Amino acid sequence: MPKTALITGTSRAAGLGSAIARLLSEQDYHVILTARDLSRAESLAARLPNATAVRLDLADLATMTAAADYVAASFGHLDVLVNNASDVVDFATLSALDADLAAVQSALDIDVLGPWQLTQLLLPLLKAAPAARIVNVSSVSALQISTGLNLGASLRAPAHSFAKHALNTLTGVLASALRDTPILVNAVDPGETATHPERGGEDTARPALESARGVVWAATLPPDGPTGGLFLDGQPLLSLLPDTEKIAEQPLVHQ
């Protein structure tokens, strides 16, 4: 049975989602590109040898349900789910005291509740695969909350950082809940990535294709790979499992 991977947030040619899809396609996965704007996902899918596109909005349950129904009818299983889509980052806000709570709500909807709902909808298909992988694309910004990482502000990008912190927590909870299955669940910090060359100001960022390699590493882990961790370029940053989240030195759990 062909290997399949569904990636959210694949609407931009220079984006991380597109780079992830390209690398998985090169490893003979049939990649399912999803975006709110179907035409943009279709344009990117047309450039890959084994790809299709589906409309999916993480704030719209009907589109998530339709996407799950499509995967079920077309493939009957799902080997990889990459929750890559993310809300607009509130870079200019430097403290939780100044956070726009509407932006916080939007970030939680797109970065946490949407991936949670989508994972639930796709879980029967993930369980139908021999050894599925769930990868949640996180951010170093979350470590401001979980480890006290200093990024030069009280809380840089509070809506984004809080949502990614919550996504990390969800990653650990899902990994724990699926501990008795072959499914591995991890979060990946892609690092500083140049995904908007048209905006400028990304001179120190690396190309999306380079950042995507760490995500694909987590998406193609062997059966004895780690679960419940946050990684950067295949290296562990933090254990996210509920009983070890605050203990960065704790070895990651292997199945």
C-alpha positions as CSV (number, residue, x, y, z in Angstrom):
1,M,0.0,0.0,0.0
2,P,1.4,3.4,-1.0
3,K,2.7,5.7,1.8
4,T,0.6,8.8,2.3
5,A,1.3,12.1,4.0
6,L,-1.0,15.0,4.6
7,I,0.5,18.4,5.3
8,T,-1.4,21.5,6.4
9,G,-0.4,25.0,5.3
10,T,0.9,24.4,1.9
11,S,-0.1,27.4,0.0
12,R,3.2,29.2,-0.7
13,A,6.0,28.0,-3.1
14,A,8.6,29.4,-0.7
15,G,6.8,28.1,2.4
16,L,7.9,25.4,4.8
17,G,4.9,23.2,4.0
18,S,5.8,23.1,0.3
19,A,9.3,22.1,1.1
20,I,8.1,19.4,3.4
21,A,5.9,18.1,0.7
22,R,8.7,18.1,-1.8
23,L,11.0,16.1,0.4
24,L,8.4,13.5,1.3
25,S,7.5,13.2,-2.3
26,E,11.1,12.4,-3.1
27,Q,10.8,9.6,-0.6
28,D,7.9,8.1,-2.5
29,Y,5.1,9.4,-0.4
30,H,1.9,10.4,-2.0
31,V,1.6,13.9,-0.5
32,I,-1.7,15.6,0.1
33,L,-1.2,19.3,0.1
34,T,-3.9,21.3,2.0
35,A,-4.6,25.0,2.3
36,R,-7.6,27.4,2.7
37,D,-7.1,28.5,-0.9
38,L,-7.4,25.3,-2.9
39,S,-6.1,26.8,-6.1
40,R,-2.8,27.6,-4.5
41,A,-2.4,24.1,-3.1
42,E,-3.3,22.7,-6.5
43,S,-0.6,24.8,-8.2
44,L,2.0,23.4,-5.9
45,A,0.7,19.8,-6.1
46,A,1.0,20.0,-9.9
47,R,4.8,20.4,-9.6
48,L,5.2,17.2,-7.7
49,P,5.1,13.6,-9.1
50,N,2.9,12.1,-6.4
51,A,0.6,14.8,-5.0
52,T,-3.0,15.9,-4.7
53,A,-4.5,19.0,-3.2
54,V,-7.5,19.4,-0.8
55,R,-9.1,22.5,0.7
56,L,-8.7,22.6,4.4
57,D,-9.2,25.4,6.9
58,L,-8.3,24.7,10.5
59,A,-11.0,27.0,11.7
60,D,-13.7,25.2,9.6
61,L,-14.8,21.8,10.9
62,A,-16.6,21.0,7.6
63,T,-13.4,21.3,5.5
64,M,-11.5,19.2,8.0
65,T,-14.1,16.5,7.9
66,A,-14.2,16.6,4.1
67,A,-10.4,16.2,4.0
68,A,-10.6,13.2,6.3
69,D,-13.3,11.7,4.2
70,Y,-11.2,12.2,1.0
71,V,-8.2,10.4,2.6
72,A,-10.4,7.6,3.7
73,A,-12.0,7.1,0.3
74,S,-8.9,7.6,-1.7
75,F,-6.3,5.7,0.4
76,G,-7.9,4.1,3.4
77,H,-4.9,5.0,5.7
78,L,-2.5,7.9,6.5
79,D,1.1,7.3,7.3
80,V,2.1,10.9,8.1
81,L,0.3,13.9,9.4
82,V,2.2,17.2,9.5
83,N,0.4,20.0,11.3
84,N,2.4,22.8,9.7
85,A,-0.2,25.6,9.3
86,S,0.2,28.6,11.6
87,D,-1.5,31.8,12.3
88,V,0.0,35.2,11.6
89,V,2.8,35.9,14.1
90,D,2.5,39.0,16.3
91,F,6.2,39.9,16.1
92,A,5.7,43.5,17.2
93,T,4.2,42.7,20.6
94,L,6.8,42.1,23.3
95,S,4.7,41.4,26.4
96,A,1.7,39.4,27.5
97,L,0.4,42.6,29.1
98,D,0.1,44.1,25.6
99,A,-1.2,41.0,23.8
100,D,-4.2,41.4,21.5
101,L,-6.5,38.7,22.9
102,A,-8.3,38.4,19.6
103,A,-4.9,37.5,18.1
104,V,-4.4,35.0,21.0
105,Q,-7.7,33.4,20.2
106,S,-7.0,33.2,16.5
107,A,-3.6,31.6,17.2
108,L,-5.1,29.0,19.5
109,D,-7.7,28.2,16.9
110,I,-5.2,27.7,14.1
111,D,-2.1,26.4,16.0
112,V,-3.8,24.2,18.7
113,L,-7.5,23.5,18.4
114,G,-7.4,23.0,14.6
115,P,-4.6,20.5,14.7
116,W,-6.2,18.7,17.7
117,Q,-9.5,18.4,15.9
118,L,-7.8,17.3,12.6
119,T,-5.8,14.7,14.5
120,Q,-9.0,13.3,16.0
121,L,-10.7,13.1,12.6
122,L,-7.7,11.4,11.0
123,L,-6.9,9.1,13.9
124,P,-8.7,6.0,12.4
125,L,-6.7,6.4,9.2
126,L,-3.4,6.9,11.2
127,K,-4.2,3.7,13.1
128,A,-4.8,1.9,9.9
129,A,-1.3,2.6,8.7
130,P,1.5,0.2,9.8
131,A,3.3,2.9,11.9
132,A,2.1,6.4,11.5
133,R,3.8,9.6,12.5
134,I,2.3,12.9,13.7
135,V,4.6,16.0,13.5
136,N,3.5,19.3,15.0
137,V,5.5,22.2,13.7
138,S,6.4,24.3,16.8
139,S,8.7,27.3,17.5
140,V,11.5,28.2,19.7
141,S,9.3,31.1,20.9
142,A,7.4,28.6,23.1
143,L,10.5,28.0,25.1
144,Q,10.1,31.5,26.5
145,I,7.3,30.0,28.6
146,S,8.4,26.5,29.2
147,T,12.1,27.1,30.0
148,G,12.4,30.8,30.5
149,L,14.4,31.3,27.2
150,N,15.3,34.9,26.8
151,L,14.5,36.3,23.4
152,G,15.1,39.9,24.4
153,A,11.6,40.8,25.6
154,S,9.2,40.0,28.4
155,L,7.4,37.7,26.0
156,R,8.1,38.2,22.4
157,A,5.1,37.4,20.1
158,P,2.8,36.4,23.0
159,A,-0.1,35.1,20.9
160,H,2.2,33.0,18.8
161,S,4.4,31.9,21.7
162,F,1.5,30.9,23.9
163,A,-0.2,28.9,21.1
164,K,3.0,27.0,20.3
165,H,3.5,26.3,24.0
166,A,0.0,24.9,24.0
167,L,0.8,22.9,20.9
168,N,3.9,21.4,22.6
169,T,1.7,20.4,25.5
170,L,-0.8,18.8,23.1
171,T,2.1,16.9,21.5
172,G,3.1,15.4,24.8
173,V,-0.5,14.5,25.7
174,L,-1.1,12.8,22.4
175,A,2.2,10.9,22.6
176,S,1.2,9.7,26.0
177,A,-2.3,8.7,24.9
178,L,-0.9,6.8,21.9
179,R,2.0,5.2,23.8
180,D,0.6,1.7,23.3
181,T,0.3,2.1,19.5
182,P,3.0,2.2,16.8
183,I,2.2,5.9,16.3
184,L,4.9,8.4,17.2
185,V,4.1,12.0,18.0
186,N,6.7,14.8,18.1
187,A,7.0,18.5,17.7
188,V,9.7,20.2,15.6
189,D,11.2,23.7,15.8
190,P,12.1,24.4,12.2
191,G,14.5,27.1,13.2
192,E,14.7,30.6,11.6
193,T,13.4,30.0,8.1
194,A,13.2,32.3,5.1
195,T,9.7,31.8,3.9
196,H,8.8,35.4,2.9
197,P,11.6,36.6,0.6
198,E,9.4,39.3,-0.7
199,R,9.3,41.0,2.7
200,G,13.1,41.1,3.2
201,G,14.8,41.1,6.6
202,E,15.5,37.4,6.4
203,D,19.2,37.6,5.8
204,T,20.1,35.3,8.8
205,A,17.4,32.8,8.0
206,R,18.0,29.5,6.2
207,P,16.1,28.2,3.2
208,A,12.8,26.4,3.8
209,L,14.1,23.2,2.2
210,E,16.9,23.1,4.9
211,S,14.5,23.6,7.7
212,A,12.1,21.0,6.3
213,R,14.6,18.3,6.7
214,G,14.1,18.3,10.5
215,V,10.4,17.9,10.0
216,V,10.8,15.1,7.5
217,W,13.2,13.4,9.9
218,A,10.4,13.3,12.5
219,A,7.9,12.2,9.9
220,T,10.0,9.2,8.9
221,L,11.3,7.9,12.3
222,P,12.0,4.2,12.6
223,P,9.8,2.0,14.9
224,D,12.1,2.6,17.9
225,G,12.2,6.4,17.4
226,P,11.4,8.8,20.1
227,T,7.9,10.1,20.9
228,G,6.7,13.1,22.9
229,G,9.7,15.4,22.3
230,L,10.5,18.7,20.8
231,F,13.4,18.6,18.3
232,L,15.5,20.9,16.1
233,D,17.3,19.3,13.2
234,G,16.9,15.8,14.8
235,Q,18.4,16.9,18.1
236,P,16.2,16.9,21.3
237,L,15.4,20.2,22.9
238,L,12.8,19.2,25.4
239,S,10.7,16.2,26.6
240,L,7.0,17.1,26.3
241,L,5.5,14.1,28.0
242,P,3.2,15.1,30.8
243,D,5.3,13.7,33.6
244,T,8.6,15.1,32.3
245,E,7.7,18.4,30.6
246,K,9.6,20.5,33.2
247,I,12.7,18.3,33.2
248,A,14.7,19.1,30.2
249,E,17.5,16.7,31.2
250,Q,15.1,13.7,31.2
251,P,15.8,11.2,28.4
252,L,13.2,11.1,25.7
253,V,11.0,8.0,25.8
254,H,11.6,5.5,23.0
255,Q,9.0,2.8,22.1
